[in-house]
Amino acid sequence: MKTQYYTATSLDGFIATEDDSLDWLFPLGDINDTSYPAFIAEVGALAMGASTYEWMLRHAQTVTAETGSAWPYTQPTWVFTNRTLPAIAGATLHFVRGDVRPVHAAMREAAQDKNIWVVGGGDLAGQFCDAGLLDELIIQMGSVTLGKGKPLFPRRLTSPPLVLDSVRQVGSGFAELRYRVPTR
């Protein structure tokens, strides 16, 4: 079982624009050409920040058109938020706040022997890393720059550095980078 941060980023390190748009991402390639289909098959629980969840709410029609459901995940999802957010019908959601450690324990139990996916954003992934709970970063680096926006991973990790395990080209728009988080 691993806790993984799987995301896409621009070359200059942003996962979304400053207004949480992902419009830059979708023209870059087909998700089925990435490792996502194999990745999601091994996920047993999700952690998601409020901004990511609100993006899902705002784009429910698009998500439904592409996946057949406003909520494309069968796994239980923990949404970290300090606000009251509406639930999506048919989704197994847990709205939580505070320290990621006790929530991670509940997620591990729910995931059984499968992995935990920290969907986003970057600060939430950083909180898991700060707590020593993040095992791997899987980054789909897109061939665009945004100039500013929501950072990929707003933390300084220098000692020890992440360990690059693999690099793979995905079409003409992405490079997939897999990093292991070393034990500190």
SULJOJO-V431268 format. One record per run of one state. SS is the DSSP state (H for helix, E for strand, C for the rest). FROM is the first residue (numbers start at 1). LEN is the number of residues. If there is no record, write none. Layout:
BEGIN
{{SS:FROM:LEN} {SS:FROM:LEN}}
END
This chain:
BEGIN
{{C:1:2} {E:3:7} {C:10:4} {E:14:3} {C:17:6} {H:23:4} {C:27:4} {H:31:3} {C:34:2} {H:36:6} {C:42:1} {E:43:7} {H:50:9} {C:59:1} {H:60:8} {C:68:8} {E:76:5} {C:81:12} {E:93:4} {C:97:3} {H:100:12} {C:112:3} {E:115:6} {C:121:1} {H:122:9} {C:131:5} {E:136:7} {C:143:7} {E:150:2} {C:152:11} {E:163:8} {C:171:3} {E:174:7} {C:181:4}}
END
